């Protein structure tokens, strides 16, 4: 049966005005991936709160703003009304500012951080614009770039090296980001592309359950919300531990 098209994401607000910019930020997912920065910093031998602030700001600009602006340029998946020039300006300004922060931190800490800055900026552009025929989009690139990379970067920024804890933290971020991708893919399909669903599930006791778009999206979406909260809470717990 045909139904009204759902919102393009569970966190998406009604299109228009300031609401489009809130939707563009993907608030729960941005917080999810920024939590990996906190995990990496908290696992490092020395906790540097000022450094954590700058690193979080850089990732918030690059991932939260720049990456999502680039993504919206390709096909308007979130159905915002933000003009193309503004999206381009947001992407260029945020990614450039994030890179500048990374360079400044590298100059004051260790020049090896420049490698992370270069890799991060390249991944944001290549992934979200699906450059090189999409070779850097999807698959294992998402959990590597959006999960493991923030943990390793934040840890290295503080410790100037990588130890076992950094790789264990990166593995945690990789696995949870991989789960996010596996759950969000069918949800995005239902919310953004499916226009009609018809069917039913027959149980062994003879009862039937209707199948519709809400049914297909409900369980993976509930899991996504729980995982988003869990990853942020883990980061908060680690930061509270280090603060103590």
Secondary structure, 3 states (H helix, E strand, C coil): CECCCCCCCCCCCCCCCHHHHHHHCCHHHHHHHHHHHHHHHHHCCCCCHHHHHHHHHHHHHHHHHHHHHHHHHCCCCCCCCCCHHHHHHHHHHHHHHHHHHHHHHHHHCCCCHHHHHHHHHHHHHHHHCCHHHHCCCCCCHHHHHHHHHHHHHHHHHHHCCCCHHHHHHHHHHHHHHHHHHHHHHHHHHHHHCCCECCCEEECCCCCEEECCHHHHHHHHHHHHHHHHHHHHHHHHHHHHHHHC
